[in-house]
Amino acid sequence: MNVIKPTPPSTTAEEKRALLKKLLSEGTSQARSPRLRVDQPATSRSAAHEIPVEYYQFDQSAEYLNLRAQKQVADDLGIEYPFFKMIEPLKGATAIVNGRECVTYSSYNYIGMSGDPRVNRAVNDAVDRYGSSASASRMVAGERPIHKELERALADHLGTEDAIAFVTGYLTGVTTIGHLMKAGDLILHDSLIHNCSLVGAKLSGARMLSFPHNDVSALDDLLGEHRASHRRVLIVAEGVYSMDGDIADLPGMIELKHKYKTYLMVDEAHSIGVLGRSGRGIGEHFGVDPRSVDLWMGTLSKALGGCGGYIAGSGPLIDYLRHTAPGFVYSVGMPPPIAAASLEALAILRDEPSRLERLQAISSLFLERARARGLDTGLSRGTPIVPVMVRDSRRCGFLAQALYKRGINVQPIIFPAVEDHASRLRFFLTSLHTETQVTTTVDAVAQELGRILGRPTPGLD
Ligand SMILES: Cc1ncc(COP(=O)(O)O)c(C=O)c1O
């Protein structure tokens, strides 16, 4: 048996500090341990006594030291750590954030379904009827009527033959792409696609190529060059992009899908229940035939007040996923009370289209007001996602902190999540925000940013 002999912990506290300092000065570039010797296989029997401590002691691993270095960045910038804040929701769009009452712009509760009394009642009824868990895979333990009702309602909402619901949106992307595509296939994805699609694509073994964000003519070129040398091709895009709030060129992609005979998948995490007159998403927004997209993917955790994801599409596709997708077959079914939440949210969406009008109006108000105050809102086009570009991580952190002190909770997106010049505050609007909250917030952003830049804001300072 190959016994790995422990090496004495040769890294002193001083060496560790020096390493951390070095990592910090390198920013987020992957931490490379000075003792990493990739030319020597770590498992080699003869070299067992030389196995570096970072290979078997996690707190010494390059990955963990890299994380610590990244966490240190907030401290170095002199700002509060911006993640894992403690939030207690209050009324409307307000919450207690780390002990302070704030208007909050960091939740995806786009049309106020989470916390809605009708949704709460549906959840409680489902708990009484089904208990809290599905307790096993639906394939083996059997269906609950509520699962089928939800899937039927999703398919009807989207105008597809069928739909399948998974336990999370993330899992939906990973298992669907990872399972459907294979070596010999090609996945062409937007450069800003969500991590779940990337991970699914890697898992699939298919070739992956990225096209510049929302650039259909670059996609056309890539298809022209590569389509013929692959078996199946899947184009993956999103409805509304979560970092910039812009809308995908769906008609352009549909045209290419037909021209090159490919599959098309659209992740509607931020467009279902958001775009379109009745919240049917980007397809309704552009008035396209629902059959022109092969895989409509979405999440239930945002506009639809629950948790989980779905794929909606043709009967044969959904039948195949239901019987073979590993993340469905080998995983527990969605908790029935959560299925009940999203089922009720779909019913409310049908009954109360005014929520969408309100969301669309408040999002436009924020954007117009921000532009009028001279703020750089990047690519945002009136969706509920509005970035305010700061283009400097330190200033962005300071700005978020200054706003927090004024009772406004907004997430700074700073290096290393984005390049320093792309750092921004990212505002998520919901139908629960009021006009007063929006105008007060935009004015506060303009004023605080002006102060940080040493430029007084006309009419405010
Ligand atoms: C575009 C996109 N796809 C998928 C997901 C994953 O969805 P969920 O958080 O519901 O698992 C997210 C989450 O934010 C997302 O933004």
The ligand as an ORCA input file, in Angstrom:
! r2SCAN-3c Opt
* xyz 0 1
  C     -28.476     33.287    -15.141
  C     -28.617     32.363    -13.979
  N     -28.821     31.060    -14.206
  C     -28.954     30.200    -13.186
  C     -28.894     30.603    -11.881
  C     -29.027     29.604    -10.770
  O     -30.308     29.666    -10.243
  P     -30.654     29.325     -8.726
  O     -29.990     30.363     -7.880
  O     -32.123     29.411     -8.689
  O     -30.102     27.976     -8.456
  C     -28.692     31.950    -11.596
  C     -28.621     32.420    -10.203
  O     -28.487     33.545     -9.866
  C     -28.551     32.859    -12.672
  O     -28.348     34.175    -12.464
*
